[in-house]
Amino acid sequence: MTTSENINELATALAKAQGILKGATKDADNPFFKSKYADLASVWEACRSALAANGLSIVQAPRASAFEGGWLIEVETRLLHSSGQWMADSLTLPVGKPDAQGVGSAITYARRYALASFVGVAPEDDDGNAAVKPNTSTQTIPVVPKGFDDWWSDFLAAADEGLAVLEKAWKDSDPKFRDHATKFYRGKLDAAKAHAKTVGQ
């Protein structure tokens, strides 16, 4: 997760909002399990008023990327406060069916669970396979290069030292780390670069 330099006002507002959140109504049908679940609209209905009343808003930006086994969807969710403070993170999912319906399903799934996680709404996870049902003929999960997590932490830390340091860290990095980050961490790369540009201003 990435955040603005300070989140004290955001945290206070979120605490107040969570005190008045409603439960998400399970009013959508899941044909796979013949049950009800809380869809994206229900999650929004459960939190919209509480967020707005406390100066909070949500922005969710989807991106698609291809890899050797199919397609991935990344949805970055950013929780904003009227003070300008923010926090953000991304959720990446494989696309089960490589067509418009499959992409749309994965985006909706990611948006719903990311939104619920960020604000504290807890719908039941009873429709997961509708969005991420694997394509058994071609679908594979990308392999994270060994050592990537440690490199990623160091790389993000370099952003705190400014754009020149961040760009040098990128140039000096193992190509396989750069390739993996470019494919699957595009949103976070953009956020790190944007942060690095503000250092010293």
KEMI-958601 format. One record per residue (C-alpha): x, y, z; residue in one letter; residue number from 1. Coordinates in nm, 4 decimals. Example, Ala and Ser with C-alpha at 12.3 -4.5 7.8 and 13.67 -1.06 7.14 Angstrom:
BEGIN
@xx: 1.2300&yy: -0.4500&zz: 0.7800&r: A&k: 1
@xx: 1.3670&yy: -0.1060&zz: 0.7140&r: S&k: 2
***
This chain:
BEGIN
@xx: 0.0000&yy: 0.0000&zz: 0.0000&r: M&k: 1
@xx: 0.1123&yy: 0.3539&zz: -0.0737&r: T&k: 2
@xx: -0.0095&yy: 0.6640&zz: 0.1086&r: T&k: 3
@xx: 0.0295&yy: 1.0385&zz: 0.1133&r: S&k: 4
@xx: 0.2952&yy: 1.1713&zz: 0.3489&r: E&k: 5
@xx: 0.0346&yy: 1.2136&zz: 0.6235&r: N&k: 6
@xx: -0.2946&yy: 1.0298&zz: 0.6690&r: I&k: 7
@xx: -0.4081&yy: 1.1572&zz: 1.0098&r: N&k: 8
@xx: -0.7120&yy: 1.3437&zz: 0.8769&r: E&k: 9
@xx: -0.8017&yy: 1.0585&zz: 0.6433&r: L&k: 10
@xx: -0.7750&yy: 0.8040&zz: 0.9249&r: A&k: 11
@xx: -0.9998&yy: 1.0130&zz: 1.1507&r: T&k: 12
@xx: -1.2587&yy: 1.0537&zz: 0.8768&r: A&k: 13
@xx: -1.2498&yy: 0.6824&zz: 0.7883&r: L&k: 14
@xx: -1.3002&yy: 0.5854&zz: 1.1534&r: A&k: 15
@xx: -1.6095&yy: 0.8059&zz: 1.1666&r: K&k: 16
@xx: -1.7397&yy: 0.6660&zz: 0.8394&r: A&k: 17
@xx: -1.6929&yy: 0.3073&zz: 0.9535&r: Q&k: 18
@xx: -1.9017&yy: 0.3845&zz: 1.2592&r: G&k: 19
@xx: -2.2067&yy: 0.4423&zz: 1.0411&r: I&k: 20
@xx: -2.1497&yy: 0.1975&zz: 0.7548&r: L&k: 21
@xx: -2.4416&yy: -0.0208&zz: 0.6566&r: K&k: 22
@xx: -2.4167&yy: -0.3886&zz: 0.5751&r: G&k: 23
@xx: -2.4057&yy: -0.4806&zz: 0.2063&r: A&k: 24
@xx: -2.7327&yy: -0.6415&zz: 0.0997&r: T&k: 25
@xx: -2.7014&yy: -0.9787&zz: -0.0705&r: K&k: 26
@xx: -2.9498&yy: -0.9164&zz: -0.3515&r: D&k: 27
@xx: -2.7746&yy: -1.0578&zz: -0.6590&r: A&k: 28
@xx: -2.8058&yy: -1.4187&zz: -0.7752&r: D&k: 29
@xx: -2.5029&yy: -1.6444&zz: -0.8116&r: N&k: 30
@xx: -2.5869&yy: -1.9110&zz: -1.0727&r: P&k: 31
@xx: -2.2763&yy: -2.1148&zz: -0.9881&r: F&k: 32
@xx: -2.3730&yy: -2.1738&zz: -0.6233&r: F&k: 33
@xx: -2.7469&yy: -2.0947&zz: -0.6479&r: K&k: 34
@xx: -2.7132&yy: -1.8380&zz: -0.3708&r: S&k: 35
@xx: -2.7322&yy: -1.4649&zz: -0.3079&r: K&k: 36
@xx: -2.4381&yy: -1.2279&zz: -0.2819&r: Y&k: 37
@xx: -2.3727&yy: -0.8548&zz: -0.2413&r: A&k: 38
@xx: -2.2811&yy: -0.7141&zz: -0.5821&r: D&k: 39
@xx: -2.0756&yy: -0.4001&zz: -0.6505&r: L&k: 40
@xx: -2.3833&yy: -0.1770&zz: -0.6423&r: A&k: 41
@xx: -2.4783&yy: -0.3139&zz: -0.2997&r: S&k: 42
@xx: -2.1297&yy: -0.2537&zz: -0.1605&r: V&k: 43
@xx: -2.1416&yy: 0.1047&zz: -0.2896&r: W&k: 44
@xx: -2.4877&yy: 0.1526&zz: -0.1412&r: E&k: 45
@xx: -2.3560&yy: 0.0326&zz: 0.1936&r: A&k: 46
@xx: -2.0750&yy: 0.2875&zz: 0.2093&r: C&k: 47
@xx: -2.1459&yy: 0.5823&zz: -0.0229&r: R&k: 48
@xx: -2.3351&yy: 0.8017&zz: 0.2252&r: S&k: 49
@xx: -2.0924&yy: 0.7365&zz: 0.5107&r: A&k: 50
@xx: -1.7926&yy: 0.8206&zz: 0.2924&r: L&k: 51
@xx: -1.9465&yy: 1.1365&zz: 0.1471&r: A&k: 52
@xx: -2.0557&yy: 1.2608&zz: 0.4897&r: A&k: 53
@xx: -1.6939&yy: 1.2470&zz: 0.6059&r: N&k: 54
@xx: -1.5197&yy: 1.3978&zz: 0.3056&r: G&k: 55
@xx: -1.4046&yy: 1.0642&zz: 0.1623&r: L&k: 56
@xx: -1.4200&yy: 0.9372&zz: -0.1938&r: S&k: 57
@xx: -1.2982&yy: 0.6380&zz: -0.3942&r: I&k: 58
@xx: -1.1327&yy: 0.6261&zz: -0.7364&r: V&k: 59
@xx: -1.0797&yy: 0.2879&zz: -0.9049&r: Q&k: 60
@xx: -0.8699&yy: 0.2597&zz: -1.2217&r: A&k: 61
@xx: -0.8545&yy: -0.0711&zz: -1.4154&r: P&k: 62
@xx: -0.5689&yy: -0.1793&zz: -1.6409&r: R&k: 63
@xx: -0.5231&yy: -0.4883&zz: -1.8553&r: A&k: 64
@xx: -0.1940&yy: -0.6574&zz: -1.9386&r: S&k: 65
@xx: -0.0993&yy: -0.9699&zz: -2.1320&r: A&k: 66
@xx: 0.1384&yy: -1.2420&zz: -2.0228&r: F&k: 67
@xx: 0.2348&yy: -1.5757&zz: -2.1683&r: E&k: 68
@xx: -0.0676&yy: -1.7539&zz: -2.0207&r: G&k: 69
@xx: -0.3429&yy: -1.5038&zz: -2.0922&r: G&k: 70
@xx: -0.4588&yy: -1.1713&zz: -1.9515&r: W&k: 71
@xx: -0.4387&yy: -1.0006&zz: -1.6144&r: L&k: 72
@xx: -0.6569&yy: -0.7241&zz: -1.4762&r: I&k: 73
@xx: -0.5126&yy: -0.4769&zz: -1.2255&r: E&k: 74
@xx: -0.7470&yy: -0.2408&zz: -1.0428&r: V&k: 75
@xx: -0.5904&yy: 0.0382&zz: -0.8402&r: E&k: 76
@xx: -0.8176&yy: 0.1661&zz: -0.5643&r: T&k: 77
@xx: -0.7429&yy: 0.5081&zz: -0.4155&r: R&k: 78
@xx: -0.9194&yy: 0.6343&zz: -0.1027&r: L&k: 79
@xx: -0.9161&yy: 1.0148&zz: -0.1056&r: L&k: 80
@xx: -0.9899&yy: 1.2674&zz: 0.1678&r: H&k: 81
@xx: -1.0977&yy: 1.6279&zz: 0.1152&r: S&k: 82
@xx: -0.7717&yy: 1.7374&zz: 0.2830&r: S&k: 83
@xx: -0.5750&yy: 1.5900&zz: -0.0081&r: G&k: 84
@xx: -0.4543&yy: 1.2901&zz: 0.1917&r: Q&k: 85
@xx: -0.4870&yy: 0.9488&zz: 0.0295&r: W&k: 86
@xx: -0.4013&yy: 0.5802&zz: 0.0420&r: M&k: 87
@xx: -0.3911&yy: 0.3370&zz: -0.2484&r: A&k: 88
@xx: -0.3205&yy: -0.0194&zz: -0.3460&r: D&k: 89
@xx: -0.3822&yy: -0.2518&zz: -0.6406&r: S&k: 90
@xx: -0.5485&yy: -0.5897&zz: -0.6814&r: L&k: 91
@xx: -0.4405&yy: -0.8076&zz: -0.9750&r: T&k: 92
@xx: -0.6454&yy: -1.1001&zz: -1.1055&r: L&k: 93
@xx: -0.6195&yy: -1.3399&zz: -1.3999&r: P&k: 94
@xx: -0.8970&yy: -1.3180&zz: -1.6597&r: V&k: 95
@xx: -1.0735&yy: -1.6521&zz: -1.6751&r: G&k: 96
@xx: -1.2270&yy: -1.6074&zz: -2.0198&r: K&k: 97
@xx: -1.0331&yy: -1.3975&zz: -2.2738&r: P&k: 98
@xx: -1.3211&yy: -1.1887&zz: -2.4073&r: D&k: 99
@xx: -1.5030&yy: -0.8675&zz: -2.3163&r: A&k: 100
@xx: -1.7314&yy: -1.0461&zz: -2.0712&r: Q&k: 101
@xx: -1.4393&yy: -1.2117&zz: -1.8939&r: G&k: 102
@xx: -1.2484&yy: -0.8852&zz: -1.8652&r: V&k: 103
@xx: -1.5568&yy: -0.7026&zz: -1.7396&r: G&k: 104
@xx: -1.6266&yy: -0.9731&zz: -1.4827&r: S&k: 105
@xx: -1.2697&yy: -0.9602&zz: -1.3493&r: A&k: 106
@xx: -1.2789&yy: -0.5789&zz: -1.3248&r: I&k: 107
@xx: -1.6106&yy: -0.5840&zz: -1.1392&r: T&k: 108
@xx: -1.4884&yy: -0.8567&zz: -0.9055&r: Y&k: 109
@xx: -1.1675&yy: -0.6665&zz: -0.8260&r: A&k: 110
@xx: -1.3499&yy: -0.3358&zz: -0.7778&r: R&k: 111
@xx: -1.6047&yy: -0.4909&zz: -0.5424&r: R&k: 112
@xx: -1.3586&yy: -0.6654&zz: -0.3124&r: Y&k: 113
@xx: -1.1055&yy: -0.3821&zz: -0.3155&r: A&k: 114
@xx: -1.3766&yy: -0.1297&zz: -0.2269&r: L&k: 115
@xx: -1.5119&yy: -0.3506&zz: 0.0510&r: A&k: 116
@xx: -1.1614&yy: -0.4047&zz: 0.1917&r: S&k: 117
@xx: -1.0670&yy: -0.0376&zz: 0.1856&r: F&k: 118
@xx: -1.3738&yy: 0.0921&zz: 0.3662&r: V&k: 119
@xx: -1.4570&yy: -0.2032&zz: 0.5905&r: G&k: 120
@xx: -1.7689&yy: -0.3530&zz: 0.4282&r: V&k: 121
@xx: -1.7690&yy: -0.7326&zz: 0.4547&r: A&k: 122
@xx: -1.9832&yy: -0.9111&zz: 0.1945&r: P&k: 123
@xx: -1.9595&yy: -1.2872&zz: 0.1825&r: E&k: 124
@xx: -1.7181&yy: -1.4343&zz: -0.0721&r: D&k: 125
@xx: -1.9605&yy: -1.6707&zz: -0.2394&r: D&k: 126
@xx: -1.9193&yy: -1.5845&zz: -0.6076&r: D&k: 127
@xx: -1.5456&yy: -1.5833&zz: -0.6596&r: G&k: 128
@xx: -1.5296&yy: -1.8426&zz: -0.9320&r: N&k: 129
@xx: -1.7628&yy: -1.6398&zz: -1.1563&r: A&k: 130
@xx: -1.4871&yy: -1.3839&zz: -1.2119&r: A&k: 131
@xx: -1.1738&yy: -1.5966&zz: -1.1888&r: V&k: 132
@xx: -1.2808&yy: -1.9355&zz: -1.3234&r: K&k: 133
@xx: -0.9624&yy: -2.0645&zz: -1.4864&r: P&k: 134
@xx: -0.9223&yy: -2.1295&zz: -1.8560&r: N&k: 135
@xx: -0.7741&yy: -2.4768&zz: -1.8201&r: T&k: 136
@xx: -0.6392&yy: -2.4851&zz: -2.1738&r: S&k: 137
@xx: -0.4091&yy: -2.1819&zz: -2.1477&r: T&k: 138
@xx: -0.4402&yy: -2.0091&zz: -1.8100&r: Q&k: 139
@xx: -0.1298&yy: -1.9986&zz: -1.5921&r: T&k: 140
@xx: -0.0325&yy: -1.7763&zz: -1.3029&r: I&k: 141
@xx: 0.2812&yy: -1.5671&zz: -1.3608&r: P&k: 142
@xx: 0.5889&yy: -1.6767&zz: -1.1656&r: V&k: 143
@xx: 0.7448&yy: -1.4081&zz: -0.9459&r: V&k: 144
@xx: 1.1233&yy: -1.3954&zz: -1.0035&r: P&k: 145
@xx: 1.3277&yy: -1.5043&zz: -0.7034&r: K&k: 146
@xx: 1.4366&yy: -1.2031&zz: -0.5024&r: G&k: 147
@xx: 1.1749&yy: -0.9746&zz: -0.6585&r: F&k: 148
@xx: 1.0008&yy: -0.8853&zz: -0.3306&r: D&k: 149
@xx: 1.3227&yy: -0.7646&zz: -0.1673&r: D&k: 150
@xx: 1.4167&yy: -0.5693&zz: -0.4796&r: W&k: 151
@xx: 1.0702&yy: -0.4157&zz: -0.4980&r: W&k: 152
@xx: 1.0903&yy: -0.2920&zz: -0.1392&r: S&k: 153
@xx: 1.4309&yy: -0.1352&zz: -0.2049&r: D&k: 154
@xx: 1.3087&yy: 0.0171&zz: -0.5293&r: F&k: 155
@xx: 1.0070&yy: 0.1811&zz: -0.3635&r: L&k: 156
@xx: 1.2352&yy: 0.3148&zz: -0.0894&r: A&k: 157
@xx: 1.4478&yy: 0.4798&zz: -0.3587&r: A&k: 158
@xx: 1.1458&yy: 0.6921&zz: -0.4539&r: A&k: 159
@xx: 1.1819&yy: 0.8724&zz: -0.1201&r: D&k: 160
@xx: 1.5224&yy: 0.9992&zz: -0.2375&r: E&k: 161
@xx: 1.4001&yy: 1.1654&zz: -0.5544&r: G&k: 162
@xx: 1.3519&yy: 1.0948&zz: -0.9231&r: L&k: 163
@xx: 1.7228&yy: 1.0735&zz: -1.0136&r: A&k: 164
@xx: 1.7854&yy: 0.8062&zz: -0.7492&r: V&k: 165
@xx: 1.4740&yy: 0.6146&zz: -0.8534&r: L&k: 166
@xx: 1.5716&yy: 0.6193&zz: -1.2217&r: E&k: 167
@xx: 1.9243&yy: 0.4979&zz: -1.1392&r: K&k: 168
@xx: 1.7810&yy: 0.2178&zz: -0.9235&r: A&k: 169
@xx: 1.5631&yy: 0.1149&zz: -1.2169&r: W&k: 170
@xx: 1.8511&yy: 0.1262&zz: -1.4657&r: K&k: 171
@xx: 2.0759&yy: -0.0804&zz: -1.2364&r: D&k: 172
@xx: 1.8088&yy: -0.3436&zz: -1.1673&r: S&k: 173
@xx: 1.7991&yy: -0.7003&zz: -1.2916&r: D&k: 174
@xx: 1.6126&yy: -0.7002&zz: -1.6283&r: P&k: 175
@xx: 1.3826&yy: -0.9784&zz: -1.5144&r: K&k: 176
@xx: 1.2719&yy: -0.7657&zz: -1.2174&r: F&k: 177
@xx: 1.2055&yy: -0.4686&zz: -1.4453&r: R&k: 178
@xx: 1.0109&yy: -0.6868&zz: -1.6858&r: D&k: 179
@xx: 0.7941&yy: -0.8347&zz: -1.4095&r: H&k: 180
@xx: 0.7270&yy: -0.4939&zz: -1.2547&r: A&k: 181
@xx: 0.6372&yy: -0.3431&zz: -1.5918&r: T&k: 182
@xx: 0.3885&yy: -0.6217&zz: -1.6661&r: K&k: 183
@xx: 0.2213&yy: -0.6555&zz: -1.3288&r: F&k: 184
@xx: 0.2976&yy: -0.3450&zz: -1.1200&r: Y&k: 185
@xx: 0.2353&yy: -0.0651&zz: -1.3706&r: R&k: 186
@xx: 0.0096&yy: 0.1320&zz: -1.1379&r: G&k: 187
@xx: 0.2569&yy: 0.1174&zz: -0.8506&r: K&k: 188
@xx: 0.5455&yy: 0.2097&zz: -1.0790&r: L&k: 189
@xx: 0.3570&yy: 0.5191&zz: -1.1895&r: D&k: 190
@xx: 0.2785&yy: 0.6054&zz: -0.8275&r: A&k: 191
@xx: 0.6442&yy: 0.5645&zz: -0.7237&r: A&k: 192
@xx: 0.7588&yy: 0.7904&zz: -1.0067&r: K&k: 193
@xx: 0.4969&yy: 1.0521&zz: -0.9217&r: A&k: 194
@xx: 0.6064&yy: 1.0442&zz: -0.5570&r: H&k: 195
@xx: 0.9752&yy: 1.0718&zz: -0.6487&r: A&k: 196
@xx: 0.9016&yy: 1.3855&zz: -0.8532&r: K&k: 197
@xx: 0.7630&yy: 1.5580&zz: -0.5435&r: T&k: 198
@xx: 1.0688&yy: 1.4951&zz: -0.3261&r: V&k: 199
@xx: 1.2458&yy: 1.8206&zz: -0.2477&r: G&k: 200
@xx: 0.9667&yy: 2.0397&zz: -0.3785&r: Q&k: 201
***
